[in-house]
Amino acid sequence: MSNSGLNRIDQSFAKQRDEQRRGFVAYICAGDPHLDATRDLAVGLYEAGVDVLELGIPFSDPLADGIVNQMAAQRALEAGATVRGVLKTAKAIREACPIPLVFFTYLNPIYQFGYGRFLDEAADAGVDGLLVLDLPPDEIASSGELADTGQLYPIRLVAPTTPEDRLDAIAGSGRGFIYYVSRAGVTGEQSSLNAGIQPAVAAIRKHTDLPVAVGFGISTPQQAAEVAGMADSVVVGSAIVRRVAEHGQSAQLVERVVEFVQPLVKATHAVTGAQPNQ
């Protein structure tokens, strides 16, 4: 939470609306290649114009992730990344820059840490949101120990396979933004976009006023611009993580990753005008 009391995610999307442009969300895996590099990458991405940063907590069984993100998690774990270490890194990022931070994780690592304690410590570290891939709203409602403390925004996922009659429950329990997974399957770069993005985003908008961010498979400026024409924000993960893997042992790691990300950010921000239904 920022000093003004307004969640940084809300501030970011408010700025987008004021400027009538789209936003760019980047994903990296914390601890890949090591936690100090994660802090430097976060600052570099902020300076490159990234609007929101998703910070992955490495996990040994990331079932929703493709091979690129799976290997990133493995490298991070082998380098000694822990939930405690990621929390400390988030705090270091927050001290260095005001980029909105969303933890992107599976339930097991944080449940083992202690769910309530994790939420409290993440908020204290300056994290703004939490996206738990394998924790549907139904489970939260049926278990008191998984209750939202109100300090971190719960970011909800909608998939191409989500029935429309579940959209009210999913969107209604989310805050900050809705993450639309643009294709069934796992994360990873794709040569073409799913033709169903626009109608899916329109369907989500019928159930919520929250901004809609679209991810999974976006890897080029052209794809980013196309998605930006249909959504409030574009999410890029695997394509960035692959550059981290390629340059992880280089002293120019941050520079190389920023060089890749800047054209994506520029293409996204260049799409202007009010969104439909807004």
Summary of the structure (lengths in Angstrom):
residues: 278
radius of gyration: 17.1
end to end distance: 25.8
largest distance: 50.1
contacts: 980
relative contact order: 0.17
helix: 47%
strand: 14%
